[in-house]
Every structure is written in C-alpha cells, then in structure tokens.
Amino acid sequence: PAARVVRDGHQRQIPAADVVVEDLLVLAEGDIIPADAVLTETESLLVDESALTGESVPVDRDPGDRVSSGTVVVRGRGLAVVDAVGAASAMGRIATLMGKGAVLTPLQRRLMGVGRMLAAVTVLLCAVVLALVLARGQSMELMVVTAISLVVAAVPESLPAVVTLSLALGARRMAARDALVRKLPAVETLGSVTVLATDKTGTLTEGRMAVRHLWPRDREIDLLTAGALCNDARLSGVGDPTEVALIEAAAAHGLDRAELQERYPRVAERPFDSVRKRMTTVHRLPDGRYRVISKGAPEVLGGSEQADEYARSGCRVLAVAAADTDTIPEPIESGDLPLIGLIALVDPPREAAADTIAACRRAGIRPVLITGDHPATARAVAAELGIDEVHARATPQDKLDLIQDLRDRGEILAMTGDGVNDGPALRRADIGVAMGRRGTEVARQAAALVLADDNLDTVVAAVEEGRRVYANIRRFLLYALSGGVAEIAVMLLGPFAGLALPLLPAQILWINLLTHGLPGVALGGEPAVPGAMDRPPRPPGESILGAGLWQRVLRVAVVLTVVTLGVAVWAHQTGRPWQSMAFFALGAAQLGVGIGSRARPLSLANPMLLLAVGGALLLQVAALYLPPLQQLLGTQPLAPGDLLVVCALSALGYAAIRLDRVVHRSR
C-alpha cells in the first residue's frame, strides 16, 4: 500500500512502510491510513474504524482528533501529522498482544495425561515381570522379550495415526462446507467448546447499515426520496455506509437514484460537518422552484422524542427535513425546515446468526458477545439473537483479559471475529474463528479456523465435527486398551491356571499389529453419533478416559481375558494345541470388539473398517495354516471343528461390548 505525504513542501507518494514520525499525511476518500496521526485540517472527514474498534458506524474527525493506522477514510479530506508508527501505533500494539501465547488444545492436554498414565503402567509391568522371573527362576532372556511385548500391548501405538486421521477427515468435511482449518487440532477443540465468545460487527451482523424503521409510516416515499437526493454515495456501495443504506432502501421501494437526480438536479450543497451535524442540498424542481433538503441529527432537525426510542433499541437515527422555495436561499441553511420524518438504521444481524446461537444453546454452549461497539447497540443485537451476556466498548486488551478470565475459570473458549481488534483474542482463545471474506488479514492469521463464506452457521457444523472426532478417539481407546489389558491379564494370570507361557512374544506383537493397525485407524472414520448436538459439552477437566470409559475398558477386558483363558485351559486339558487356540481367540475377540464399538455395527457408512477387520481376520486364520507364519509365530493348525468352536467363543467379544453399550446407555 502507498501513502501520500508532504516533504520539503512537495506532495509525493511513497510506500506506506516508509512513513515516519512527523510526516504530513494527505488523506482522501478511500485511503487506508498508514500510521497513527493527529489531524491538522479536515473537510467533512469521515473515518471507518470498524476493523480497529468494532464500531459499525464511521465517525467524524475534526482538527485535533487522532486517526489510527489501518482505518479507512470513507468521505472527505484531511491533513495529519504522524506521531506513531510501527510497534508504537495502534496496529503495532495489537500486534504485540498477538505475540502473547498460543495454548495447548484440550485434546493435547488430555492425551498428555493418557501418555503419563501409560508410562506409569509400562514401568509397573516391567517390575511385575522382573518379580515373576525372580520368583520362578525362569529364563531372563525370555522374560525380557515378554516384558517388551507386554509394554507394546499396553501402549496403543496407532493412537497418533488414529488422532491424525480423525482430525484430517474432519478438516476435509469442514473444507467442503467452506470452513478452512489452519491448525489441525482445532477440529477436535470445537467439540470441547463450553463458551462461544463472538464479536458483533461483521460476525453476528452483516457489517453494513440497513434501514430498519421509517417514521411516520405515511411519509415513507417522501423520506426515501429526500434521503436518496441528499446523498453522495453510490448504489455500488461506495461512500458512507449510512448513505449507501438510504440509496438501497430507496431502490427497494422502486425509487431509482439516477432518475431522481435527473428529475431533481442538485444545484447547491453544504457538506456535513460535526459542528452543524447535518448535510444540506438544494434541488431544482420541474416547475422551476427549488427544494431544500437537510438530513442529520434529530436534536438539530427535530423528532428527538421518537428518535430516543429508536436509539434505545440500538438504531442510528437520521432526521430528514425539507421545504420548497422560489429561489436558492442564501445562505443555504438560512431558516428552519419542516421535519419530514425519521430514518432508523441498524447493522442487521446475519440470517443464520439467531439459528446458530439457538443451536449453541441446545448443545450446552454459552454465547457471549464481546464488542467495541456502543452498549445500546450491542444490547439490542444481543437481545434480538438471544444472547444474555454482553461486554461492550471492549478494547483489544479488554477482549484479551476477558478471554483469559474465562479460560482461567476452566472454560474452553471459541472466539469469532473479523477485525484487527479481534486478533489478540482470536489467538489467545482455545480456538479462534475468523471470517474469510470480510475478515482482516490479521484476524485470519490469528485464527485456527477461517469461515470462507462468512457463514456463522458453519461453526455449529464444526462443533458437531469436533464431537465426532473426540468420540472416535474414545472409541479407539476403548477398543485398543481393552485388548491391551486383556493381553496383559492373560500373560500374568495364565501361569496360575497351569499355562506356563500363554502367548509367545511374537504372537503378542502379531495381535497388536493386526488389531491396532488398519482396523484401529479405520475407527477414526466413523460417522457422528445421532443427537451429538443435543448434549452438553464434556466437562473441561474431564480425562479422555473419563465418563465411565475406564470402567468399560476393564469390563470388556475381563470378558476377553475369560474367553482367552477359558479356551486355553479347555484345550490344554483335552490335548489340543492350546497356545494356538488362545492366540486365535484373543485376536478374533478383539476384532469383534472393534466392530461392536461402532454406534451402528452393521452400517456401511465406514466400509474401510469392515474391510480392515475382514482382512485382519483372514490374516489371523493364515497365521494358523501358512507354514511361513507358523514358523514365525510358533502356531499350529487347528482342526475345523476346533476353529469353529474358537470362532463362536470369540464372538463373545462383540457381544460383550454391545451388551455393555446397552447397559451403559440405560444408566
């Protein structure tokens, strides 16, 4: 971007980055102000500060007022002396706040807890195996290999792959709905959200002005005609947003701006300024007379009582007055004009905003409005959308402090925004969500999720996707840990049942490879559970193994252990190849748990899981009958009848988890 400055008495255009303190800026309509400065001269200067402050309505600026870097001149001209650039400017201070801290996601914190727990389990296992070696006088070499195998059994080594696949699939689904994930863990974080903190301008609202009320109702056409004539904007959206809204409202009522200008040409004008608080134009009528039109503040032109009522509901109110004269008055505003009426304007809420807030409430997510806008405007929008908690006139530092306070109270926070002033809060929140079209580059870079179509409804879909990801990770942990616990229990309890070494180390590793490999990873692709958005979010401090998951792991592991040891003891007593039968039973039963852990076991919604389980089962059979695998794993072939018996008993793994699911749900 470029800037115009006066140096050595000459006006020149330079790169905005080269502006320095004490440069004299030349400002005109459409300019992005490159630095903080103090105005020395102005002519009807109007500045849009929404990206910096959250204010929907541009503000008038007079000599002596400050203007900030990153704001936009929407009307008029001015000169300003630069007094702050870079890190010392308003934009720079926000950039400094942006550098304060990314945070660990809830999933990362929970998985770290699981990692610490599994590390403790592995240390304990090694100690137990060492004690058994000393007690039985067995081969140290065999026990070391067995201990390593049990450690492998205890750790679900495909967990990182499952997490990554689940997050990647979630990101792909969200991208199909125009939600672009910039940080992969954000997919799951949305499912944990307990508070949705949202900006107002451009996020809940459309970021433009629109006519909400015309008073009195019987003079709507007169009001809109006058508003379209006493106006310097264009229907294309160029100019003061308030004036653009007047032209759009006139067009919606069949009043063409170009036809009005041709029929009532402007012959004189006096621009708006903050002292007079009005704009006045004079138009020639078809009969040769003149119409004087003024629009501005109700306290100047009249209608203050009705205007106050509109203002309390969050509207910006313009009064419109007009009178016909025989000649062009000198001066133009030489006398009071009779009031035509009032025009109340708002930055209208987005169509999807109310539905989004309602969906958040159903999902147990508390919405909070944090904005730099006027309190009355903020409260009016919040009331219309069903938001109870409002923080208005919030600076970037205020937003940052509010976000930190909510996080300190244990809330998991999503923050939506689009302005420069939202950047630090978007970065500090557990997940920042930025608008892609209207959003500033600062907001997009700070956010973990960007809504390419600015559709707030996508946030709800993203929350559901996050809950799906988390549910699938828990589903995998139930599947993997129950099998791991069963393997450990079989190895530790087998000797007490007369089985010296129930499974060889190679057999344990093979079972883990089959069950934790493709079937485990495929579980990450399971679809969302129906009704996921009708339940509250999980408590922020809850472990990923909480909400009864540990108990379910143990219950299912008990069934797997009993099935495996039962098969082994029966086969041992009847002279059958008991170790091979125990090996097959444990692997097949774990695969049954994988199928049974699905929300809909027979659904074809995730064909990869069915193929992975089917392939793993065939490999398990091959391990019994193919000579190379027999030699590698120390297995023996089973008689067809024995294989059928083991398969039937292995189905108890599937039955156990389905029964446990029914009992768990009923509670």
Buried (B, 14 or more C-beta within 10 A) or exposed (E): EBBBBEEEEEEEEBEBEEBEBEBBBBBEBEBBBBBBBBBEBBEBBBBBBBBBBBBBBBBBBEEEBEBBBBBBBBBBBBBBBBBBBBEBBBBBBBBEBBEEEEBEBBBBBBBEBBEEEBEEBBEEBBEBBBEBBEEEEBEEEEBBBBBBBBBBBBBBBBBEBBBEBBBBBBBEBBEEBBBBBBBBBBBBBBBBBBBBBBBBBBBBBBBBBBBBBBBBEEBBEBBBBBBBBBBBBEBEEEBBBBBBBBBBBBBEBEBBBEEBBEBBEBEBBBBBBBEBBBBBBBBBEEEEEBBBBBBBBBEEBBBBEBBEBBBEBBBBBBBBBBBEBEEEBEEBEEEEBEBBBBBBBBBBBBEBBBBBBBBBBEBBBBBBBBBBBBEBBBBBBBEBBEBEEBBBBBBBBBBBBBBBEBBEEEBBBBBBBBBBBBBBBBBBBBBBBBBBBBBBEBBBBBBBBBBBEBBBBBBBBBBBBBBBBBBBBBBBBBBBBBBBBBBBBBBBBBBEEEBEBBBBBBBBBBBBBBBBBBBBBBBBBBBBBEEBBEEEBBEBEBBBBBBEBBEBBBBBBBBBBBBBBBBBBBBBEEEBBBBBBBBBBBBBBBBBBBBBBBBEBEEEEBEBBBEBBEBBBEBBBEBBEBEEBBEEBBBBBBEEEBBEBBBEBBBBBBEBBBBBBEEBEEE
